[in-house]
Structure formats: C-alpha cells, structure tokens
Amino acid sequence: MQKVFAVILFLISAVFSIKAVNVTAADSLEISYDCIYAVDWNVDIYPVANICTFPQESVDKVVDAMQSIQKKFLFGGNHMLCYYLGISQQEALHIKDYIENVDLPDGYKWSFGFFENEKQKLTLIIAVCELKTPFSDTIWQAFFEKDSFGNPSIGFSFRQGESEEPLTKYGEYRIQHKNNALVIEINGWLFAPTQINQLDIPNTQSITIRYVPICILEELYKPPFYQDLEVIVE
C-alpha cells in the first residue's frame, strides 16, 4: 500500500513539473528569508481515510463522487485523496460546493486545498480526513524557506519558544501514524503529502510546505518580527 502511494506521489511530481508562483507576483506580502513572521495559525494534522478501513456502506458513494468530476485527476491509491489538474478558481468553487454536499459518515470530514504549477494553473486537492486522531496546535511564529526553484515555501516548527512539549507530542504522533498518509490544515487550508517536507533537525523537526499559491501565503502571513531566526529553528 505504501508503494502504491509513493508511485502516485512520483506521478504527480512528474505530471505537474510543479513549482511555486514567482514571488514578484506578490503586491502586498514582503517575503524575507531572514526574519520571523508573527502568525496566528490553527494547525491540524489528520490521517487520510483509507478505503480498506472506511465504513464500507459509504465507500462507493464517496469514491464515485470524487471520481465523477469531469476533470483530469489523480487518485491516491487506497487513500481517499484526489488531485484535480488544471483547475480555474471558478471551477474549484463549483467542485467544492458539489463535494461538500456529499455526506460522510461520522468521524470523517472533507478538506480542500491547492497546488500551483509553473504556468500558474491550480490543482485542487480534496481529501477525506479521519477526525478521531488529529494532532492540533497553535503556531505564533513562522518563516519562509526557499525551494529548489528559488520560490517561497511555508516554514514552521512545533517548537514555539521554550516549550518542548508540542514538538515531543508531534514526534510521537508521527511515529504512531507512520503507516498513514498525513495531511496538514492551516487555518482551514489543506496541504497534501506531496507538498510537505519534514526536516528532522534535532529539537526542531522543521516543516516546510511547498507549491503554495501566493494568495494563500498572503492570507497566512502577517508583517514580520525582525528577530533572530534561531529562536525557532535552533
């Protein structure tokens, strides 16, 4: 099952030739790689529902709904995660409205997010998330990382200030769900496994999220605090 999901992720990268939108497109967000930004994020991490363990009386209805949309898509193997390629914002809204009307069993929810490819075309991401074992925390400080294309990626750590407890709990959560596909929501925006990179630096476990449309970056980041970056990434 893990091999199937890995193949799906490889195909997605190959098909999209993905990179984040050029930072020069930003009018209001000042992107700096040398400072900390004050943010107010509710971060939730969920396992993606697995077809094999999803309530069987609802599987066909939910999967058929995800696959009935007349757009090119990739489906996440046994994981109930779908990528709709080359979507306009208007199309994405119509798809979201349609999918949200498909009822899920208790203990599950729909979640939505975006990639952006090199031609500034969107990919809509839809996941069915398990609600019984989320990991949740509040993030007050974040930063930008530069990806291999020289474009901005979201960066943060669950080590906020001096407390090690959230970081420790997050590490335990990752071990507990090592066989699951995990997605991250930040203030309601879904980020898929293909976007998430874990840097297991001792005492940090920095998380970077790539291929994020500039409109989402502008929504999530506030003007920066200029202080030593080592406060959160040391």
C-alpha positions in Angstrom: 0.0 0.0 0.0 2.8 2.4 0.8 4.5 1.6 -2.5 1.2 2.4 -4.4 1.0 5.8 -2.6 4.7 6.5 -3.4 4.1 5.8 -7.1 1.1 8.2 -7.0 3.3 11.0 -5.5 6.0 10.4 -8.1 3.5 10.6 -10.9 2.1 13.8 -9.5 5.5 15.4 -9.5 6.2 14.3 -13.0 2.9 15.4 -14.4 2.9 18.9 -12.8 6.5 19.9 -13.1 5.4 21.8 -10.1 6.9 24.9 -8.6 5.5 27.8 -6.6 4.4 31.0 -8.1 7.0 33.7 -8.7 7.4 35.9 -5.7 7.3 39.0 -8.0 3.6 38.4 -8.4 3.1 39.4 -4.7 1.8 43.0 -4.3 1.2 43.2 -0.6 3.4 40.4 1.0 7.0 41.2 1.8 8.9 37.9 1.6 12.1 37.7 3.6 14.1 34.6 4.3 16.0 36.2 7.2 13.2 37.0 9.7 10.4 35.6 11.7 6.8 36.4 10.9 4.1 36.9 13.5 1.2 34.5 12.6 -1.9 33.2 14.1 -2.4 29.6 12.8 -4.5 26.8 13.9 -2.6 23.8 12.6 -4.3 20.4 12.4 -2.8 17.2 11.1 -5.1 14.4 10.1 -4.7 10.9 8.7 -6.3 10.5 5.3 -9.1 8.0 5.2 -8.2 4.6 3.9 -10.6 2.8 1.6 -9.9 -0.5 3.4 -11.0 0.8 6.8 -13.6 3.4 5.7 -17.2 2.4 6.5 -17.9 0.0 3.6 -21.5 1.1 3.2 -20.3 4.6 2.2 -17.2 3.8 0.1 -18.8 3.6 -3.3 -20.8 6.8 -2.8 -17.8 8.8 -1.7 -15.3 7.5 -4.2 -17.8 7.8 -7.0 -18.4 11.4 -6.1 -14.7 12.1 -6.2 -14.2 10.4 -9.5 -17.3 11.7 -11.2 -16.0 15.2 -11.7 -15.2 15.8 -15.4 -11.6 17.0 -14.9 -8.3 15.2 -15.3 -7.4 13.8 -11.9 -5.1 11.5 -9.9 -6.5 9.4 -7.1 -4.3 8.4 -4.1 -4.5 4.7 -4.3 -6.1 3.3 -1.2 -6.0 6.8 0.3 -9.1 8.9 -0.2 -7.2 11.8 -1.7 -7.8 13.3 -5.1 -5.9 15.8 -7.2 -7.8 17.7 -10.0 -5.4 19.1 -12.5 -5.6 22.5 -14.4 -8.4 24.0 -12.4 -9.6 27.6 -12.5 -10.7 29.2 -9.3 -14.3 29.2 -10.5 -14.2 25.5 -11.3 -12.7 24.8 -7.9 -15.5 26.6 -6.2 -18.1 24.6 -8.2 -16.3 21.3 -7.4 -16.1 22.2 -3.7 -19.8 23.1 -3.5 -20.7 19.7 -5.1 -18.3 17.6 -3.0 -19.4 19.3 0.3 -23.0 18.1 -0.3 -21.9 14.5 -0.3 -22.4 13.3 3.3 -19.6 11.5 5.1 -20.0 9.0 7.9 -19.5 10.3 11.5 -15.8 10.7 12.3 -14.8 12.0 8.8 -14.7 15.3 7.0 -13.9 16.8 3.6 -10.8 19.1 3.3 -9.7 21.3 0.4 -6.5 23.0 -0.8 -4.4 23.9 -3.8 -1.1 23.4 -5.5 0.1 25.9 -8.2 2.1 24.7 -11.2 4.8 26.5 -13.2 2.2 28.0 -15.5 0.3 29.4 -12.6 -2.5 26.9 -13.0 -4.1 25.5 -10.0 -4.5 21.9 -8.9 -7.4 21.3 -6.5 -6.7 18.9 -3.7 -9.6 17.1 -1.9 -9.1 14.7 1.0 -11.4 12.7 3.3 -9.8 13.1 6.7 -10.2 11.0 9.8 -11.3 13.1 12.8 -10.8 10.6 15.6 -7.0 11.1 16.0 -5.9 14.6 14.9 -2.9 16.5 16.1 -3.6 20.1 16.8 -1.6 23.1 17.9 -1.4 26.9 17.6 1.6 28.4 15.8 2.6 32.0 16.6 5.9 32.3 14.7 6.7 31.1 11.2 9.2 31.8 8.5 9.8 31.3 4.7 12.1 28.6 3.2 13.3 28.9 -0.4 12.6 25.9 -2.5 14.9 24.5 -5.3 13.3 26.9 -7.8 14.1 29.9 -5.6 10.4 30.3 -4.6 8.9 30.7 -1.1 7.7 27.7 1.0 5.9 27.9 4.3 8.2 27.1 7.2 7.5 26.5 10.9 8.2 24.2 13.8 6.0 23.0 16.7 8.9 24.2 18.9 7.5 27.6 19.7 9.6 29.4 22.3 11.0 27.3 25.1 8.3 24.6 25.4 9.4 21.2 24.0 6.0 19.6 24.8 4.2 20.2 21.4 7.3 19.1 19.5 7.6 15.9 21.5 3.9 15.1 21.1 4.2 15.8 17.3 7.1 13.4 17.1 5.1 10.7 18.9 2.2 11.4 16.6 4.3 10.8 13.5 5.6 7.5 14.9 2.0 6.4 15.8 0.8 7.2 12.3 3.9 6.1 10.3 1.8 3.9 8.1 -0.8 6.6 7.3 -0.8 9.4 4.8 -1.0 12.6 6.8 -2.3 16.0 5.6 -1.9 19.4 7.3 -4.5 22.1 7.6 -3.5 25.6 8.4 -6.5 27.9 9.2 -8.6 25.6 7.1 -6.3 25.3 4.1 -5.4 21.7 3.2 -1.8 20.8 2.3 -1.2 17.4 0.8 1.7 14.9 1.4 3.3 15.9 -1.9 3.7 19.5 -0.5 5.0 18.6 2.9 8.7 18.1 3.8 9.9 17.2 7.3 13.4 18.3 8.3 14.3 16.1 11.3 16.8 18.5 12.8 17.4 17.6 16.5 15.0 19.5 18.8 13.3 21.3 15.8 11.6 19.0 13.3 11.0 21.9 10.9 8.2 21.6 8.5 8.2 23.1 5.0 5.2 23.3 2.7 5.9 23.9 -1.0 4.0 24.9 -4.1 1.6 27.2 -2.3 -0.3 29.9 -4.3 0.7 33.4 -3.4 -2.9 34.3 -2.4 -2.7 31.7 0.4 0.7 32.9 1.5 -0.7 36.4 1.7 -3.6 35.2 3.8 -1.4 33.3 6.3 1.5 35.6 6.8 1.5 39.0 8.6 4.3 41.6 8.6 7.5 40.1 10.1 9.0 40.4 13.6 12.7 41.1 12.9 14.4 38.9 15.4 16.9 36.1 15.5 15.6 33.2 13.3 17.4 30.8 15.7 14.7 31.3 18.2 12.5 28.7 16.5 14.8 26.7 14.2 17.8 26.1 16.5 
